[in-house]
């Protein structure tokens, strides 16, 4: 570490989040030599980033802001699926989606990740789970196995929502919709940026892709409506969570069958 001259944090807001790589990042910083240049790149410059920059450079840090690139939802086909309960969500994944190809399933919490992992393994699927609590070496191994096709399903918290490229992945499932705390109204609201990055994992490099948002209560429905309104992009509904034909039609429409 003491020989390093430049250290770059890409997706720095996520790298320094409590659920991300914060402890690893802080440990690296402590081992740097005093004149090492630290570069932070992020689509958002939140309070955590500001405090981190202040800690490592005092008031001597330089800020460079560029116009936010307009991101598009047009490259993948989005669907919403109304499920009566959590068990139904698992049945949709198992019976309607998993037979297609490698998929990434995004969940909101580590508990959801662990529960879903156990359920799919019990059904005989090759499943791996990745989350911020894992050591970096273990996370690297999980990603390597998935990229090599050794596992079919990768369950992830928002650790992989950004900066992960796997051309073989053309299906993403939002088991939970991403949320963030809104200090203005003191409520949890949809995290639009994370949603955008999540669905961007499907259909990489111009390939066709599809995203299935699994909803099971009025709150999920409200959150999905807010996401649709925010992006001005209606999300098609799969008429019945139990219908093989409805899912086949959705996949055909997405160009995946």
N, C-alpha and C positions, 0 to 999 in steps of 0.2 A: 504493500500500500504506500509506503513512504517514497517509492520511486514514481508514483503516478503524477502526471502533470495536468491532465484534464479528466474530470469525472462528469458523465452525462446521465441525467435522469430523464428518460422519456416517459410520457404519461405521468408526470411527477405528482399530480394531484392524487392519483391512485396509488402510486408507489409509497407515498407518505401517509396514506390513510391507515387507521388502526387495523382494519381488516386486510390490509395489503402487505407491504414490505417495510413498514415503518421501523421496526426494530433492526432489521437487516441494514436498512439505509443509515440509521443512526450509528450503528457499529462500524460501517465503512467510513463514515465521515470522521469518526474519532481517530482512525488510523492514517488519515491523510497528512501530508506535509503541509506546512502553513501556506505556501504559495501555490497550492494546487487550484486550478480554475474549476469551478463547479457550474455546470449549465443545467438549468431546469426548463423542460419543455412541457407545456400543458395547454389544453384547450380552455381550461378555466384556471383563474388565479385566486384561489380561495384563501381563507384565513390561515389554514394550516401551512400552505405554501409560503405565505408572507412571513409567518413566524419562523419557519425553517430557514428562509433566506436571511432573516435578521440575525438568527443565531450563528450562522456560519460566516457572515460577512459584515455584521453590524449594519451601518447605513450606507455601505459602499457598493451595494449591488446595483446593477443596471437592469432596467426593464425595457423590453422590446415587445410591443404589441402589434400584431398583424390582423387584418380584417378576417373575421371568422368565415371560413369556407362554407358555402351552402352545401349541406349534405343531402343526399337523395335517398328516398325509399323505393325508387322505381326498379331497382335491380333484382329485388326478391318479391315473391308473392306472399302477402300476409293474410293469415286467417285467425279467426277467433272461434273457440269451441266452448260451448256452455256445458259444464259437467255438474251433476247434482252434488258431488262430494269429492273428497280427496282420493278415495279409492277409485272413483271413476276416472280421475286424471291418470292414475297409474295404468288402468285398463286401456285408455286411449293410447298411451305411449307403447304399451306392450303389444296390443292387438292391431293397431291401425298405422303405426309410424315406424316401429323398430325394424321391420322387415326390409325397409327401403335401402338404407346405406348407413354409413357412419353419421352419428348425430351428436350435437352438443345440447345438453339440457341445462338451462340456467335456473338457479333457485336463488331465493333471497337470503336464506340463513344457512348456517352450518348444520343445524338440526334437520332442516328439510333435505339437505344434501345426504346426510347419513341415513335418514329414513328411506329416501328414494333408492339409494344405493342398495340397501339391504333387500328391499322389495324386488328390485330387478334381478339381483343375484339369485334370489330364491326361485325366480322363474327361469334360471339357466343362462342368463346373458352375461357376456364379458363386459364388465362395467368398471370404470375407474372414476374416482372423485378427486377434484383438486380444489383447495381452498387456501386462504392466506395463512392459516395456522400451521400448515405443513412447512418443514424445512425446505430451503431452496433446492437442495440436491434431490429430494424426493419429488418435488414439483417438476423438476427437469426430467426425471425418469418417467413420470406419468405422461407428460407431453410427448416425449420421445416414443413411448409405446403406442400412443394413440396415432401419432403421425406415421408410424411404421405399420399400422393396421392390425396391431396385436389385440386391441380392444375396439369394440364397436360403439360403445356409449361413453361419453365423457360428461360427467355431471360437474358443474362449476358454479361457484358463487361468481360475482362479477369480476373475479381475478382475470378471466380470459376475454372479457367483453371487448377489450381493446388490444390491438397489437398482436393478434394471433391469426396466422394464416395457415390454413390447411385446405388445399384445393379440392380434396375428396369430400369435404363436408358441404352438403347442399341442403341439409335440414337442421333447423334450430327450433327448439321447444322452449318457450317461456313457461316453466312450471309455475313460477310466481312472476308477477309484473314488478319491475324495479321501482323502488320508492326512495324518496329523500325527504328530510324534514324541512318544512318551510317555516322559517322563523317569523314571517309576517303574519300568517294566520294560525301558527302553532299547530299545524297539522302535517301529516305525511301526505305528500303529493307525488304524482308520477315523476320519476327521474327520466326526463325526455332524452337527455344526452346518452345515458346508459342504455336506454331502449334502442336508440339508433345504433349504438356500437354493437349491441347484442345481435340485432338482426343482420348487421354487416358481416357476421361470421359465416353466413350462408351465401352460397353462390359467389365465391371469391373469383377474381380475375375474369369477370365476364360470364362465368358459368351461371346456369339457372339455379334458383334456390327458392325455398319456401320456409316460412316461419309459422308455427302454430302457437297461439296464445291460449292457454288453458284457464278458463274462468269458472268459478263455482259459487259465487254469491253476488249480492247486489253491489257490494263494495268493489269487487273485481270489475263488474260491468261499468260502474261509474268511472273507475280508473282508465279502463279501455276507451271509454267515450272521450275522456279528456285527452288521451294520447291521439286519438283520431282527429279531434278538433285542433289540437296544437299543430299537427303536421298537415292539416287539411287533406288528410288521406284516409278515406273510408277503408275499413278492414272487412274483408268478406267473411261471412259467417258459414261455418260448416253446419248444415241444418240439424243433424243428429249426431251426437257423440257415439252412438251405437251402430251407425250405418257404415258398412264397408263401402257401399256405393258412393256415399257422400265424400268419403275421404279419397277414394279413387278419383272422383271427379275433380277434387281440389288439387290432387297431385298432377293430374293430366293438365289442368289449367296452368299449373306452374311449370309445365314442360318436363316433369320428372317421371312420367310414365308413357 
